[in-house]
Amino acid sequence: MIAQLEKLLDGPRDGALLRFSLGNEYLKAGQPERAAAYYRDALARDPHYSAAFKGLGKALLEAGQADAALAAYRDGIAIAEARGDKQVAKEMTVFARRIERQLNPPDQPA
């Protein structure tokens, strides 16, 4: 699937959706860094593509970049809310809260 999609790069069908689709495929293939690059490409072509922010956050988290993932989710939440993409905003809010808890665990009793 990746090879088929990559054949379309720089052609008439190249755009945010193609780059987003490649991000999804690379994420499924266990290559989160490569996936993140394609999600960023999708966002460069359409900065309001809220699903690409969601994918970017997931890819960054899988790549061990929790701070960057949290930032991607926060940016994506703002975009999704502005566009009325309530479900995507809700999902990213849940993911962001998980990361926040991971990065800032509650104090443990001594």
C-alpha positions in Angstrom: 0.0 0.0 0.0 2.8 2.4 0.9 4.5 1.9 -2.5 1.2 2.6 -4.3 0.6 5.8 -2.4 4.2 7.0 -2.9 3.8 6.7 -6.6 1.2 9.4 -6.4 3.6 11.9 -4.7 4.3 15.0 -6.7 1.5 14.1 -9.1 -1.9 15.7 -9.7 -3.4 13.8 -6.8 -0.7 14.9 -4.3 -2.2 16.8 -1.4 -3.0 16.8 2.2 -5.2 13.6 2.0 -2.4 11.6 0.2 0.2 12.8 2.8 -2.2 11.9 5.6 -2.8 8.5 4.1 0.9 7.9 3.9 1.2 8.9 7.6 -1.4 6.4 8.5 0.3 3.6 6.5 3.7 4.3 8.0 2.2 4.4 11.5 0.6 1.0 10.9 4.0 -0.2 9.6 5.7 0.7 12.9 7.6 3.7 11.5 6.3 6.6 13.7 9.0 9.0 12.7 8.3 8.6 9.0 4.6 8.8 9.8 5.1 12.1 11.7 6.9 13.6 8.7 4.0 12.8 6.4 1.4 14.2 8.9 3.5 17.4 9.0 3.5 17.4 5.2 -0.3 17.1 5.3 -0.6 20.0 7.7 1.7 22.1 5.5 -0.8 21.6 2.7 -3.9 22.1 4.9 -3.2 23.7 8.3 -6.8 23.0 9.4 -6.7 19.3 8.8 -7.6 18.3 12.4 -7.3 14.5 11.7 -3.7 15.1 10.7 -3.0 16.7 14.1 -4.5 13.6 15.7 -2.3 11.3 13.7 0.8 13.5 14.3 0.2 13.3 18.0 -0.1 9.5 18.0 3.0 9.2 15.8 5.1 11.5 18.0 4.0 9.6 21.1 4.9 6.3 19.6 8.3 7.8 18.7 8.9 8.7 22.4 8.3 12.4 22.0 5.6 13.0 24.5 6.1 16.7 24.8 5.8 17.2 21.0 2.8 14.9 20.9 1.1 16.9 23.6 1.8 20.1 21.6 0.4 18.6 18.5 -2.8 17.5 20.3 -3.2 20.9 21.8 -2.9 22.6 18.4 -5.2 20.0 16.9 -7.8 20.6 19.6 -7.9 24.3 18.8 -8.3 23.7 15.1 -10.9 20.9 15.5 -13.0 23.1 17.8 -12.8 26.1 15.5 -13.9 23.8 12.6 -16.7 22.2 14.6 -15.0 18.7 14.5 -16.3 17.9 18.0 -15.5 14.2 17.9 -11.9 14.7 16.8 -11.5 17.5 19.4 -12.9 15.2 22.1 -10.6 12.3 21.2 -7.5 14.5 21.2 -8.5 16.0 24.5 -8.6 12.5 26.0 -5.2 11.7 24.5 -3.7 15.0 25.7 -4.9 14.4 29.3 -3.3 11.0 29.3 0.0 12.5 28.3 -0.3 15.3 30.8 -0.8 12.7 33.6 2.1 10.7 32.3 4.4 13.8 32.2 3.1 15.2 35.5 2.1 12.3 37.8 0.2 13.2 41.0 2.4 13.3 44.1 2.8 10.0 45.7 2.2 9.7 49.4 5.4 9.2 51.4 
